[in-house]
Amino acid sequence: MTNGKYPLLAREGWAHIVIILAAAALAHYFAGASWAIPLWVIAVFVVQFFRDPPRKLTVVPHGLVAPADGKVIALGETFDPYLKRQSRRISIFMNVFNVHSNRIPVDGKVMERWYSQGAFLNAALDKASEHNERNALWIRTDGGEDIVVVQVAGLIARRILCYVEAGQRVTAGQRYGFIRFGSRVDVYLPLNSRFEAALGDKTCAVSDVIAVLEK
């Protein structure tokens, strides 16, 4: 959800954080600081990777908020392989320093969910949308527009987590998933949509509006 209390560190990372902090502390205690420094560096990286700060939802009529932090690496018209239609697509690449909590871009109902196994190519490559492991949600907005949001695994990502299913009601800004260690999110939009983000823009999930559905 967009409001309420946040753990600040994503629950998906709690076990990883505890393990690396314990390992660093034990190495420091038994072997000394010089031996423990690499583990402390790794611990800092793991903690920053799993951060999950609260965000304030930006509300714009018929607007879609960014589903992820990252960089816009693709904009344009393409074929939507899920709804079998021509569409407009915006792709956001998340590097290992971005927040990896994924958010719902618009109010609506989840009509279908698709999971596809695949490769682990660099998520910045366009062919990653077709060949990498991915999880797609088809969301029908309250206005009857169809949106598809796709989590795409990256080069070192090895697990896509998604917590919503077909038939569920979802709201803009709602936390719905997580991808571990580098990835991308594609959003397929109707042709009547207008991009609000530009190629190369840095997006902030929930806070930035990336597109508007024009009637």
JOPETA-V747341 format. One record per helix or strand of 3 or more residues. SS is the DSSP state (~ for helix, > for strand). FROM is the first residue (numbers start at 1). TO is the last residue. If there is no record, write none. Layout:
((SS	FROM	TO) (SS	FROM	TO))
This chain:
((~	11	31) (~	33	49) (>	63	65) (>	70	80) (>	85	94) (>	101	103) (>	108	116) (~	128	131) (>	134	141) (>	146	153) (>	160	162) (>	175	179) (>	183	189) (>	193	195) (>	209	213))
